[in-house]
């Protein structure tokens, strides 16, 4: 499935000419695809929230008879045609899509970073070592001033599989570039991420772009050591912050089932409301900007979708109330 998602991303990028906008378009497309299911789920969750007073009465009345309480609650659910599990399916689908997207982006990012690194070694062409999007110089690196827009760590390239390196090498057909790579002992027989990074470190181009000579300043952080701010930094830390903020707004804006003030559910809900944004900040700070962009677009879409769904459901509730009122008058 990740190969399919990666192919779709590559196809859209081939049309729009940019992987950043490809990510935006693909994210919105996937959200629109599951929108009918999301609406049905939101409608059911809204009914569940409206039933909370009745559920609370049943819980109080049959507090000493768990079996009978469950039977009464099940009968109530059947009467109102709702399910307490209705909100789980869209959430599960979203998680599955998130995991597939993560793996698809890692696949595409590996291919692009390998191609960029080899191109930088073979030709020294800086522009070929970029995939820009707005303020971001290379969308396959994190959106932060603490990394350059080229791979600056051995582990960044070493996690790329050997078959990806070999496939990227076969795409270089210029004899002069192949000769340049062979002079650096980069051939199909011995190409690895470690070998490419060693060659990059020794190149003047890498030193000018992402080596220690290009560090603008060092920020001591105590527990986290020292963070290097690069003159050739890749981003401005905008997407990780946007991802964190939109995650909080999305979580706070969703209609949740009421919980007792002192209940464990209320405490868990408050904890998760703040925990998820912090986890989001960490992931989007650590991983490439393409993934952070996906997260931001997903959150903004969900926030807008939530408002639209609420407007539609409010209108439906008013219409249903008006019909009931007319029937009672007759």
GIBEL-V477941 format. One record per backbone hydrogen bond with DSSP energy under -1.0 kcal/mol. CO is the residue of the C=O (numbers start at 1). NH is the residue of the N-H. E is the energy in kcal/mol with one decimal. If there is no record, write none. Layout:
co->CO nh->NH e->E
co->CO nh->NH e->E
This chain:
co->1 nh->5 e->-2.4
co->2 nh->6 e->-2.5
co->3 nh->7 e->-2.2
co->4 nh->8 e->-2.2
co->5 nh->9 e->-2.3
co->6 nh->10 e->-2.5
co->7 nh->11 e->-2.4
co->8 nh->12 e->-2.7
co->9 nh->13 e->-2.5
co->10 nh->14 e->-1.9
co->11 nh->15 e->-1.1
co->12 nh->16 e->-2.9
co->13 nh->17 e->-2.4
co->18 nh->22 e->-1.6
co->19 nh->23 e->-2.0
co->20 nh->24 e->-1.7
co->21 nh->25 e->-2.6
co->22 nh->26 e->-2.6
co->23 nh->27 e->-2.2
co->24 nh->28 e->-2.1
co->25 nh->29 e->-2.3
co->26 nh->30 e->-2.3
co->27 nh->31 e->-2.1
co->28 nh->32 e->-2.5
co->29 nh->33 e->-1.7
co->30 nh->34 e->-1.3
co->34 nh->38 e->-2.2
co->35 nh->39 e->-2.7
co->36 nh->40 e->-2.1
co->37 nh->41 e->-2.2
co->38 nh->42 e->-2.6
co->39 nh->43 e->-2.4
co->40 nh->44 e->-1.9
co->41 nh->45 e->-2.5
co->42 nh->46 e->-2.0
co->43 nh->47 e->-1.7
co->44 nh->48 e->-2.1
co->45 nh->49 e->-2.0
co->46 nh->50 e->-1.9
co->47 nh->51 e->-1.3
co->49 nh->52 e->-1.1
co->51 nh->55 e->-2.6
co->52 nh->56 e->-2.6
co->53 nh->57 e->-1.8
co->54 nh->58 e->-2.1
co->55 nh->59 e->-2.5
co->56 nh->60 e->-1.9
co->57 nh->61 e->-2.8
co->58 nh->62 e->-2.5
co->62 nh->65 e->-1.4
co->65 nh->69 e->-2.3
co->66 nh->70 e->-2.3
co->67 nh->71 e->-1.8
co->68 nh->72 e->-2.6
co->69 nh->73 e->-2.5
co->70 nh->74 e->-2.3
co->71 nh->75 e->-2.2
co->72 nh->76 e->-2.0
co->73 nh->77 e->-2.3
co->74 nh->78 e->-2.2
co->75 nh->79 e->-2.2
co->76 nh->80 e->-2.3
co->77 nh->82 e->-2.2
co->83 nh->86 e->-1.8
co->85 nh->88 e->-1.4
co->88 nh->92 e->-2.8
co->89 nh->93 e->-2.8
co->90 nh->94 e->-2.6
co->91 nh->95 e->-2.0
co->92 nh->96 e->-2.3
co->93 nh->97 e->-2.7
co->94 nh->98 e->-2.4
co->95 nh->99 e->-2.3
co->96 nh->100 e->-2.5
co->97 nh->101 e->-3.1
co->98 nh->102 e->-2.3
co->99 nh->103 e->-2.2
co->100 nh->104 e->-2.8
co->101 nh->105 e->-2.9
co->102 nh->106 e->-2.0
co->103 nh->107 e->-2.1
co->104 nh->108 e->-2.5
co->105 nh->109 e->-3.1
co->106 nh->110 e->-2.3
co->107 nh->111 e->-1.9
co->108 nh->112 e->-2.6
co->109 nh->113 e->-3.0
co->110 nh->114 e->-2.2
co->111 nh->115 e->-2.1
co->112 nh->116 e->-2.8
co->113 nh->117 e->-2.5
co->114 nh->118 e->-2.3
co->115 nh->119 e->-2.3
co->116 nh->120 e->-2.3
co->117 nh->121 e->-1.9
co->118 nh->122 e->-3.0
co->119 nh->123 e->-2.5
co->126 nh->129 e->-1.7
co->127 nh->130 e->-1.0
co->131 nh->139 e->-2.5
co->133 nh->136 e->-2.7
co->136 nh->133 e->-2.4
co->137 nh->131 e->-1.0
co->138 nh->141 e->-1.9
co->139 nh->290 e->-1.7
co->141 nh->289 e->-1.6
co->142 nh->144 e->-1.6
co->144 nh->235 e->-1.4
co->145 nh->230 e->-2.2
co->147 nh->234 e->-2.3
co->154 nh->158 e->-2.4
co->155 nh->159 e->-1.2
co->157 nh->160 e->-1.3
co->161 nh->165 e->-1.6
co->162 nh->166 e->-2.6
co->163 nh->167 e->-2.1
co->164 nh->168 e->-2.3
co->165 nh->169 e->-2.2
co->166 nh->170 e->-2.0
co->169 nh->172 e->-1.4
co->174 nh->178 e->-2.3
co->175 nh->179 e->-2.3
co->176 nh->180 e->-2.0
co->177 nh->181 e->-2.1
co->178 nh->182 e->-2.5
co->179 nh->183 e->-2.1
co->181 nh->186 e->-2.6
co->182 nh->185 e->-1.8
co->187 nh->191 e->-1.1
co->192 nh->196 e->-2.1
co->193 nh->197 e->-2.4
co->194 nh->198 e->-2.3
co->195 nh->199 e->-1.8
co->196 nh->200 e->-2.4
co->197 nh->201 e->-2.8
co->198 nh->202 e->-1.2
co->200 nh->203 e->-1.2
co->203 nh->207 e->-1.7
co->204 nh->208 e->-2.1
co->205 nh->209 e->-1.8
co->206 nh->210 e->-3.4
co->206 nh->211 e->-1.5
co->211 nh->214 e->-1.7
co->212 nh->215 e->-1.2
co->214 nh->231 e->-2.6
co->217 nh->229 e->-2.9
co->219 nh->227 e->-2.9
co->221 nh->223 e->-1.1
co->222 nh->225 e->-1.6
co->225 nh->221 e->-3.6
co->227 nh->219 e->-3.3
co->229 nh->216 e->-2.7
co->229 nh->217 e->-1.5
co->230 nh->233 e->-1.3
co->232 nh->149 e->-1.3
co->234 nh->137 e->-2.1
co->237 nh->241 e->-1.1
co->238 nh->242 e->-2.8
co->239 nh->243 e->-2.9
co->240 nh->244 e->-2.0
co->241 nh->245 e->-2.7
co->242 nh->246 e->-2.9
co->243 nh->247 e->-1.8
co->244 nh->248 e->-1.8
co->245 nh->249 e->-2.5
co->246 nh->250 e->-2.5
co->247 nh->251 e->-2.2
co->248 nh->252 e->-2.7
co->249 nh->253 e->-2.0
co->260 nh->263 e->-1.2
co->263 nh->267 e->-1.5
co->264 nh->268 e->-2.6
co->265 nh->269 e->-2.6
co->266 nh->270 e->-2.2
co->267 nh->271 e->-2.1
co->268 nh->272 e->-2.7
co->269 nh->273 e->-1.8
co->270 nh->274 e->-1.1
co->271 nh->275 e->-2.4
co->272 nh->276 e->-2.3
co->274 nh->278 e->-1.2
co->275 nh->279 e->-2.4
co->276 nh->280 e->-2.7
co->277 nh->281 e->-2.3
co->278 nh->282 e->-2.0
co->279 nh->283 e->-2.5
co->280 nh->284 e->-2.6
co->281 nh->285 e->-1.6
co->282 nh->286 e->-1.8
co->283 nh->287 e->-2.7
co->288 nh->292 e->-1.5
co->289 nh->293 e->-2.6
co->290 nh->294 e->-2.0
co->291 nh->295 e->-2.1
co->292 nh->296 e->-2.4
co->293 nh->297 e->-2.6
co->294 nh->298 e->-2.3
co->295 nh->299 e->-2.3
co->296 nh->300 e->-2.7
co->297 nh->301 e->-2.5
co->298 nh->302 e->-2.5
co->299 nh->303 e->-2.4
co->300 nh->304 e->-2.4
co->301 nh->305 e->-3.1
co->302 nh->306 e->-2.3
co->303 nh->307 e->-1.7
co->304 nh->308 e->-2.4
co->305 nh->309 e->-2.9
co->306 nh->310 e->-2.2
co->307 nh->311 e->-2.0
co->308 nh->312 e->-2.3
co->309 nh->313 e->-2.9
co->310 nh->314 e->-2.5
co->311 nh->315 e->-1.9
co->312 nh->316 e->-2.2
co->313 nh->317 e->-2.5
co->314 nh->318 e->-2.1
co->315 nh->319 e->-2.1
co->316 nh->320 e->-2.5
co->317 nh->321 e->-2.4
co->318 nh->322 e->-2.3
co->319 nh->323 e->-2.0
co->320 nh->324 e->-2.3
co->321 nh->325 e->-2.3
co->322 nh->326 e->-2.2
co->323 nh->327 e->-2.2
co->324 nh->328 e->-2.1
co->325 nh->329 e->-1.6
co->326 nh->330 e->-2.0
